[in-house]
Amino acid sequence: MNKLLRFLIVIFPILILVFFAKVLLIDEEIKFSNFEKKNFPVFQLNDLQGNQVKTESLDGIKLVNVWASWCITCLVEHPFLTKLSNNGIEIIGLNYKDTDAKANAWLQKHGNPYLFSMYDPRGDLAFDLGVTGAPESFLLVNNMVVGHIQGEMSQSKWETIFLPLIQKARQDL
């Protein structure tokens, strides 16, 4: 019993240190990322122009970006999304808990990197996706979510998280 107690006294602090080292040293870029593959929820929404959008419009490789006119961080990430769009990345917006008038005015003022923006005023589709707030981005391959980032999309997140997933998806297609 005495040996067991000594062993626990030595091992327990080491285990605690290892645990906290893992938590503190995890890469910030992937801390709020999810790579669990899942089907994109079936939906039927309108875009910000009032046109009907269905799940089938998400075929191929697409980036779905959750945004809102009231979201400050969305404004911060917007120039990077515009750069991606200008480089041929197909981005679809998911306008989250917003009004269509404010969303359209925001896009008019800041530019529109999206092929189209789905209008989700109550957040139903966002809820089905597991969105916790804006901005968030989902990488889709043929209606399958293969990557998810909470928070601002940045060059480093793009290069370390989504770009390798896109390269793999292009090889598999």
N, C-alpha and C positions, 0 to 999 in steps of 0.2 A: 504494500500500500504506500509506503514511504517513497519508493522509487517512482511509482505512478504519479504521485503528487509532485515530486521534483520535475518529472518529465513534463507535466502539464504547466508548471510554473515557467518553464523555459519555452515550451512550444507555443503556448497561448499568446504571449506578446509578439512572437515572431509572426504568427498567423495574422494578427491584427495589423502589424506593419506591412505585410505583403498585401493584404486587402486594401488598405488605404493608399499604398503606392500604386496599385492597379487603378483605383478610382481616380487618383489625382493625376496620373501620368497618361490617361487615355487621350488620344488625339482629339482636340477640340473640333476638328473638321468633321469627324464621324460620330461624335458623341450623340447627336440628335438625328442620326440617320438610321434608316431601316432598309434592309435588303431582303426582306421576306417577300417572295413572289406571291401575288394574289391577283385575281381578276379585278379589273376596273368595274365598279358597280354599274349595273344597267340603269340608264337614266333617260329622261326625255325632258329637256329644258329648252328655253329659247336663248338665243344669243342677245347681245346688247342692242341689236337692230330689230329684234322681234322675230327672227327666223328660227324655225325649229331645228334643234340639234339632237342627234341620237348617238348612242354608244358607237355605232358603226363608223362614225366620222373620226374615230381615234385609231384607225388602222395604221400600221407602219410604226416608225420610231417617232415619238412625240414627247415633248416636255410639257406637262400641265403645271401651270403656275397659279397658285391661289393668291389673289390680290384684292385690294379694296382701296377706294379713294381716301378713306380715313386712316389708312395704314402708313405710318411714317417710314418704317423699314422698307415697305414696298417702293417708296420713292427713292430710297437709297440704292436698292438693287436694280431699279429700272434701266439705268444706262447700260448695265452689264447684259440684261436681257435683250436690249436693243442691239447690242454688239453681236450676241449669239444669233439673233434673228437675221441680221445683215450678213452673217456668215453661213446662212443656209439651214440653221436649226429651226425646225418647225415647232413653234410654241403656241399652245392653246391656253388662254386665260380662263380662270374660274373666278368670276367676280363674286365675292363672298360678303353676304350681309350688308349690302350697299343699296343705293337707289340707282336705277339705270341712268337717270339724268346726271347725277354726280359722277358716276363711272365714265359716261361718255364725255363729259366736260374734262375730266382728269386726263383721259386718253388724248383728247383734242389738244390739251395744253402741253402734255409731256411726250407725246408720240405714242404710236401703237405698234409694239413688236409682235402682237398676237395675230395668228391666222384668223381667229375669232375669239370672242370671250363669252363663255357660257354665263348666263345670269342666274345666280343662285341666291335670291334675296333672303330666304329663310335659312339657308345653310344646310338644306337637306342632303344634297350630293356631298358636300363637304363633310357632313356628319358621317355619311356612309363610308367615306374615305378614311375617317379617323383624324380629320384636321382638328388641330387644337387652337389655331389662330393663323393670322396672315403675317408674313408670307410663308408659304410652304411650296415645295416643288416635288412633282412625281415624274419619274421617267417611265414611259410606257413603251412596250414593244408588242404590237398587235393586241391592244386592249388588255395587256397584262402589266401590272405595276411591277417593275424590277428594281426600283430604287426610290427612296423617299427622303427628302431633306426638310427638316423644320428650320425655319429662319431664313435669313438672307442668302440668296445664291451669290457666290463670289467666284472669281477666277480660280482660286485654289480649290474650292469645293468642286467646281466644274471639272478641273483637271484630275483631281485625286479620286473623286467619287463617280461622277456620271460619265465622263469620257471613256474610262475603261469599260463600263457597262455597255456603252454605245458601240465601241469597237468589237466587243464580244458578240453583241446582238447582230451586227452587220456580218460577222463571220458565220453566224448560225442561220442567217436568212438565205 
